[in-house]
Amino acid sequence: DLDRALRFDIESAAPGGSVEVHGVSIESVRPGVVYHSLGVDGATLDSLNAQPFLAEQLAVLQPDMILLDFGTNELINHGDAVPPGHEARVVQVIRRLRAARPEAVIVLTSAQDMSFRGRPVTATRAYSELMRKIALEQGCLFWDWYRVAGGAGSMRSWAARGLASRDQLHLV
């Protein structure tokens, strides 16, 4: 029952020792989907590639599906362009995930149409095409946010309907 407060007391077994917390899993006893997120504001694919305990965590979590939902930060951090070498980094993380959890289905996504600081991010289409190509070549599933959401200019209508923030970058 999660409407009550939870308290965690963590102590090191050794006096003056340190403790590392790599995540907390709070699950219901009822059947359903268990969702774990590695995402934080500003995270990029490189953030995932830098995770030193990824294989160990996947062994504990044993996911059936792994969703790689990147693109927004990659595009806005590289001046409205797909970052150089991005395809190789995506393939690297797919290989790492498959080595750790070969049974898991991997789903790649594209970024949907967006604006950054009042200007349309035009590289979203190229990003969508690249991720589709990678998914096909690597045997992954693909969710094309760009096309499903309506393509170029569609973020304006999402924002007008109250489904995206006024910055036309974030969904609500």
C-alpha positions in Angstrom: 0.0 0.0 0.0 2.0 3.0 -1.3 -0.1 5.7 0.2 2.0 5.4 3.4 5.5 6.8 3.8 8.4 4.5 3.2 11.6 4.7 5.3 15.0 3.3 4.4 17.8 3.0 6.9 21.1 2.1 5.3 24.2 1.4 7.3 27.6 0.3 6.3 28.8 -3.0 7.8 32.2 -1.6 8.3 32.7 1.4 10.6 33.3 4.5 8.5 32.6 2.4 5.3 30.6 3.7 2.4 27.4 2.5 0.9 26.3 2.6 -2.8 22.7 2.5 -3.8 22.1 1.6 -7.4 18.3 1.8 -7.3 15.3 0.9 -5.4 12.5 -1.4 -6.6 9.1 -1.0 -5.0 6.7 -3.6 -6.4 3.2 -4.6 -5.9 2.2 -8.2 -5.1 -0.4 -7.9 -7.8 0.4 -9.0 -11.3 1.2 -6.4 -13.9 3.9 -4.5 -15.6 7.1 -3.7 -13.6 8.7 -0.6 -15.0 12.3 0.5 -14.3 13.7 3.7 -15.6 17.3 4.7 -15.9 16.3 8.1 -17.4 17.1 11.4 -15.7 16.9 14.9 -17.1 19.6 15.5 -19.6 20.5 11.8 -20.0 21.8 10.7 -23.4 22.6 7.3 -24.9 26.2 7.9 -23.6 24.8 8.0 -20.1 23.6 4.4 -20.6 26.8 3.3 -22.2 28.7 4.7 -19.1 26.7 2.6 -16.6 29.3 0.3 -15.0 26.8 -2.1 -13.4 24.4 -2.5 -16.3 25.0 -6.3 -16.8 24.6 -7.0 -13.0 21.5 -4.9 -12.8 19.9 -6.6 -15.8 20.7 -10.0 -14.2 18.7 -9.0 -11.2 15.8 -7.3 -13.0 15.6 -10.0 -15.8 13.5 -7.7 -18.1 11.5 -9.2 -20.9 11.6 -5.9 -22.8 14.1 -3.1 -22.9 13.0 0.2 -24.4 15.7 2.6 -25.6 14.0 6.0 -25.8 16.6 8.6 -26.6 17.0 11.4 -29.2 15.8 14.7 -27.7 18.9 15.5 -25.8 21.2 14.1 -28.5 19.6 16.4 -31.1 19.4 19.6 -29.0 23.0 19.0 -27.6 24.4 18.8 -31.1 22.8 21.9 -32.7 19.8 20.3 -34.4 21.8 17.4 -35.9 22.2 13.7 -35.3 25.5 13.4 -33.3 28.5 12.1 -35.2 29.1 8.4 -34.4 25.6 8.0 -32.9 24.8 4.9 -34.9 27.9 3.1 -33.6 27.0 4.1 -30.0 23.4 2.7 -30.4 24.8 -0.6 -31.8 27.3 -0.7 -28.9 24.6 -0.4 -26.3 22.3 -3.0 -28.1 25.2 -5.5 -28.1 25.9 -4.8 -24.4 22.2 -5.3 -23.6 22.0 -8.5 -25.6 25.2 -9.9 -24.0 23.6 -9.3 -20.5 20.0 -10.3 -21.4 19.8 -12.2 -24.7 16.2 -13.1 -24.1 14.9 -9.5 -23.9 13.2 -7.8 -26.7 14.8 -4.5 -27.5 12.6 -1.6 -28.7 14.2 1.5 -30.2 12.3 4.8 -30.5 12.6 8.0 -32.5 12.2 11.5 -31.1 8.9 13.2 -32.0 8.7 16.6 -33.6 9.8 19.3 -31.2 11.1 22.9 -30.8 14.0 24.1 -28.7 14.2 27.7 -27.6 11.5 28.6 -30.0 13.0 27.0 -33.1 11.9 23.8 -34.8 14.3 20.9 -34.4 14.4 19.7 -38.0 16.8 16.8 -37.4 14.0 14.7 -35.8 13.1 13.2 -39.2 16.7 12.2 -39.9 16.9 10.7 -36.4 13.7 8.7 -37.0 15.2 7.3 -40.3 18.4 6.4 -38.6 16.8 4.6 -35.7 14.5 2.7 -38.1 17.6 1.6 -40.1 19.4 0.5 -36.9 16.3 -1.4 -35.6 16.0 -3.3 -38.9 19.7 -4.2 -39.1 19.9 -5.2 -35.4 16.7 -7.1 -35.2 15.0 -4.7 -32.8 11.4 -3.5 -32.7 10.9 0.2 -33.6 8.4 2.7 -32.3 8.4 5.7 -34.6 7.3 8.6 -32.4 8.1 11.0 -35.2 5.6 9.6 -37.6 3.0 8.4 -35.0 2.9 11.9 -33.5 2.3 13.5 -36.9 5.7 14.4 -38.3 7.1 17.8 -39.0 5.2 20.6 -37.3 3.0 18.3 -35.2 4.3 19.5 -31.9 2.3 22.7 -32.3 -1.0 20.8 -32.4 0.1 18.7 -29.4 0.8 21.9 -27.4 -2.5 23.5 -28.6 -4.4 20.5 -27.2 -2.6 20.7 -23.9 -0.6 17.6 -24.5 2.8 19.3 -24.6 4.3 22.2 -22.6 4.5 25.7 -24.1 8.2 25.1 -24.9 7.1 22.5 -27.4 9.9 20.2 -26.2 8.3 18.3 -23.4 5.1 16.3 -23.3 2.8 16.8 -20.2 
